[in-house]
């Protein structure tokens, strides 16, 4: 009986535990299955009350702007520099060059005297040729002097110290021929020095014999005076003195010895006291002005002022490849310059 009672008790305990376990499963797995949500279509909509004070405005729609190309860059016109204007005083020797076609010419009063007389020029020109004609008497390794070197030796053959003289026909022919006639040049300087009547005309015009001229002007580097202190004498006079007395020299040789003294002095002075060009002696003082720049920036007004004041005016036009010309009236119409110009003017008072 007692065993039967224990058996019943054990069974009751087992049932109680089994009931508890089932109950737990019902609340977990089985309940989850039972309470699974129904499909969306079968579920009722949930109404949520809306508070008007809590309504949030929808975000504004921001439109993205379409990219626009940058505006075109318009280059600024180049700046035209302002014209440059200057002024100054012209040099007394007229060497002030204002434009390619215009110097500032200063009037001289009185004009400067020439360095050489016409006779002096002729002597230098003839000897520059004669010294170059070969002759057996020339020294070894002889080099003929140039015309400039001869001018240095005879730089004082001025109209005052060695003046011009009237030539007779024979002198004219010889002087002209020795400048251009090859045969006469060879005859006078290429062989025997004395070649009458040509030698006589040379002596009576210049005051020096052919041999003296060659030895002192061509061959010598230190002595520039005639080799002989004896006067020039005509053949006729020499013949007379050999044969008798009471001889008279020809007038042209009397004059030639006067030229000889002048030439002797000039040769010494050319070494002791060389020629120096005289300082210019201007009669007036001259002033210049110029304008360099764009003609449209006041160029015409400048030209008008210059012309009104009687300036001498010149202009270089850049658009015409720098064409340079003197201006006497205001350029107008198609002659009016455009763009860059160089203008200059001067006046003397």
ZAMARGU-4260 file (C-alpha; in steps of 0.2 Angstrom, whole numbers, plus 5000, padded with zeros to 4 digits):
<rodrens>
0) 5000/5000/5000 | 5014/5011/5005 | 5023/5007/4988 | 5007/5011/4979 | 5006/5028/4987
5) 5024/5032/4983 | 5021/5028/4965 | 5006/5039/4964 | 5016/5053/4971 | 5030/5051/4959
10) 5018/5052/4944 | 5009/5067/4951 | 5026/5076/4952 | 5031/5071/4934 | 5014/5077/4927
15) 5017/5093/4936 | 5034/5096/4928 | 5027/5091/4912 | 5013/5103/4913 | 5025/5117/4918
20) 5036/5113/4903 | 5022/5113/4891 | 5016/5129/4898 | 5033/5137/4895 | 5034/5132/4877
25) 5016/5139/4874 | 5022/5156/4880 | 5038/5156/4869 | 5038/5146/4853 | 5020/5141/4851
30) 5014/5159/4856 | 5026/5166/4843 | 5019/5155/4830 | 5002/5159/4835 | 5005/5178/4836
35) 5014/5179/4820 | 5009/5195/4810 | 4996/5193/4797 | 5000/5197/4779 | 5001/5217/4775
40) 4985/5216/4765 | 4975/5208/4780 | 4982/5219/4793 | 4972/5235/4798 | 4981/5252/4795
45) 4987/5260/4811 | 4981/5277/4813 | 4993/5289/4822 | 4986/5305/4828 | 4995/5320/4821
50) 4998/5336/4831 | 4996/5351/4820 | 5009/5360/4830 | 5022/5347/4826 | 5020/5347/4807
55) 5037/5349/4799 | 5037/5357/4782 | 5045/5347/4769 | 5062/5351/4764 | 5063/5363/4749
60) 5068/5356/4732 | 5085/5364/4728 | 5088/5364/4709 | 5106/5362/4704 | 5111/5377/4692
65) 5117/5372/4675 | 5135/5377/4673 | 5137/5392/4662 | 5153/5396/4652 | 5164/5410/4658
70) 5161/5427/4650 | 5173/5430/4636 | 5189/5440/4641 | 5190/5456/4631 | 5208/5462/4631
75) 5210/5480/4635 | 5217/5491/4621 | 5236/5493/4623 | 5241/5509/4631 | 5248/5522/4619
80) 5263/5531/4627 | 5263/5549/4628 | 5274/5558/4615 | 5292/5563/4621 | 5297/5581/4618
85) 5314/5588/4620 | 5324/5604/4616 | 5342/5609/4615 | 5355/5620/4608 | 5363/5616/4591
90) 5382/5614/4590 | 5391/5628/4581 | 5399/5616/4568 | 5382/5610/4562 | 5385/5592/4567
95) 5369/5591/4577 | 5358/5578/4568 | 5340/5580/4571 | 5333/5568/4559 | 5340/5557/4545
100) 5336/5570/4532 | 5340/5586/4543 | 5354/5593/4552 | 5354/5609/4562 | 5363/5620/4550
105) 5371/5635/4560 | 5376/5649/4548 | 5394/5655/4549 | 5400/5672/4548 | 5412/5673/4540
110) 5414/5656/4532 | 5429/5646/4537 | 5444/5648/4526 | 5449/5633/4516 | 5464/5623/4522
115) 5473/5622/4505 | 5474/5633/4490 | 5470/5626/4473 | 5488/5626/4468 | 5492/5616/4485
120) 5478/5604/4481 | 5485/5601/4463 | 5503/5598/4470 | 5497/5585/4482 | 5486/5576/4470
125) 5500/5576/4456 | 5513/5569/4469 | 5502/5556/4475 | 5502/5549/4458 | 5520/5553/4454
130) 5527/5544/4469 | 5518/5528/4464 | 5526/5528/4447 | 5541/5515/4447 | 5558/5523/4445
135) 5576/5515/4446 | 5581/5529/4458 | 5569/5523/4471 | 5577/5517/4488 | 5576/5498/4492
140) 5560/5492/4499 | 5552/5509/4494 | 5534/5511/4499 | 5525/5526/4491 | 5516/5538/4503
145) 5498/5540/4502 | 5488/5555/4498 | 5484/5558/4516 | 5502/5556/4521 | 5507/5569/4508
150) 5494/5581/4515 | 5502/5579/4533 | 5519/5584/4525 | 5511/5599/4516 | 5496/5603/4527
155) 5500/5622/4527 | 5498/5625/4508 | 5485/5637/4512 | 5478/5652/4501 | 5488/5663/4512
160) 5505/5655/4513 | 5504/5647/4496 | 5492/5657/4485 | 5485/5653/4468 | 5493/5660/4453
165) 5487/5662/4435 | 5493/5648/4424 | 5499/5650/4406 | 5493/5637/4393 | 5508/5626/4395
170) 5506/5625/4414 | 5488/5621/4412 | 5492/5607/4400 | 5505/5599/4411 | 5495/5601/4428
175) 5480/5593/4419 | 5490/5580/4411 | 5499/5574/4426 | 5482/5571/4435 | 5475/5560/4421
180) 5488/5556/4407 | 5497/5540/4410 | 5510/5543/4397 | 5514/5560/4403 | 5515/5553/4421
185) 5527/5540/4416 | 5537/5552/4406 | 5539/5564/4420 | 5541/5552/4435 | 5547/5535/4427
190) 5564/5540/4420 | 5575/5555/4418 | 5569/5569/4429 | 5572/5583/4416 | 5559/5582/4402
195) 5558/5599/4394 | 5546/5608/4391 | 5535/5599/4403 | 5548/5600/4417 | 5549/5619/4414
200) 5530/5621/4416 | 5531/5611/4432 | 5545/5621/4440 | 5537/5638/4435 | 5520/5634/4442
205) 5525/5625/4458 | 5542/5632/4462 | 5550/5615/4463 | 5559/5604/4451 | 5553/5586/4447
210) 5568/5578/4455 | 5567/5589/4471 | 5548/5585/4472 | 5552/5566/4471 | 5567/5565/4483
215) 5559/5577/4496 | 5541/5571/4495 | 5542/5553/4489 | 5558/5546/4496 | 5562/5556/4511
220) 5554/5553/4528 | 5563/5567/4538 | 5568/5582/4526 | 5554/5591/4518 | 5563/5606/4510
225) 5570/5608/4493 | 5588/5599/4492 | 5596/5614/4484 | 5597/5632/4490 | 5601/5637/4473
230) 5586/5646/4464 | 5577/5638/4449 | 5585/5643/4432 | 5579/5641/4415 | 5590/5632/4402
235) 5592/5648/4392 | 5599/5657/4407 | 5611/5643/4411 | 5617/5643/4393 | 5620/5661/4394
240) 5630/5661/4410 | 5641/5647/4403 | 5644/5657/4387 | 5645/5675/4393 | 5638/5688/4405
245) 5625/5701/4406 | 5611/5687/4406 | 5593/5690/4410 | 5582/5677/4418 | 5565/5674/4410
250) 5550/5682/4420 | 5541/5665/4423 | 5557/5659/4432 | 5558/5675/4442 | 5541/5672/4448
255) 5545/5653/4451 | 5558/5657/4463 | 5546/5667/4473 | 5534/5652/4474 | 5549/5642/4479
260) 5552/5653/4494 | 5534/5651/4499 | 5535/5632/4497 | 5551/5631/4507 | 5542/5640/4521
265) 5526/5630/4520 | 5536/5613/4521 | 5544/5619/4537 | 5528/5626/4544 | 5519/5610/4541
270) 5531/5601/4553 | 5534/5615/4566 | 5516/5622/4566 | 5504/5610/4558 | 5487/5616/4552
275) 5473/5616/4564 | 5455/5619/4558 | 5449/5636/4565 | 5435/5635/4577 | 5418/5638/4569
280) 5413/5656/4570 | 5394/5655/4570 | 5384/5671/4565 | 5369/5665/4575 | 5364/5654/4589
285) 5352/5640/4584 | 5340/5630/4595 | 5331/5614/4591 | 5315/5605/4597 | 5308/5588/4593
290) 5293/5577/4595 | 5293/5558/4596 | 5277/5548/4598 | 5259/5546/4591 | 5255/5560/4579
295) 5237/5560/4585 | 5242/5564/4602 | 5246/5582/4599 | 5258/5581/4584 | 5248/5593/4573
300) 5247/5606/4586 | 5266/5605/4588 | 5269/5607/4569 | 5257/5622/4568 | 5267/5631/4582
305) 5284/5627/4573 | 5278/5634/4557 | 5270/5649/4564 | 5287/5653/4572 | 5296/5650/4556
310) 5305/5635/4562 | 5313/5623/4549 | 5303/5607/4551 | 5306/5589/4546 | 5297/5573/4549
315) 5300/5554/4549 | 5285/5544/4547 | 5285/5526/4555 | 5271/5520/4544 | 5280/5524/4528
320) 5296/5514/4533 | 5304/5530/4542 | 5302/5541/4526 | 5310/5558/4530 | 5305/5574/4522
325) 5305/5593/4526 | 5288/5600/4531 | 5282/5617/4525 | 5264/5616/4527 | 5253/5606/4540
330) 5250/5589/4533 | 5231/5586/4529 | 5220/5573/4520 | 5229/5558/4514 | 5245/5566/4518
335) 5241/5567/4537 | 5253/5555/4546 | 5246/5541/4556 | 5254/5532/4571 | 5272/5535/4577
340) 5282/5549/4570 | 5298/5558/4574 | 5298/5577/4571 | 5311/5590/4573 | 5313/5609/4570
345) 5326/5622/4573 | 5327/5641/4572 | 5342/5653/4572 | 5343/5670/4580
</rodrens>
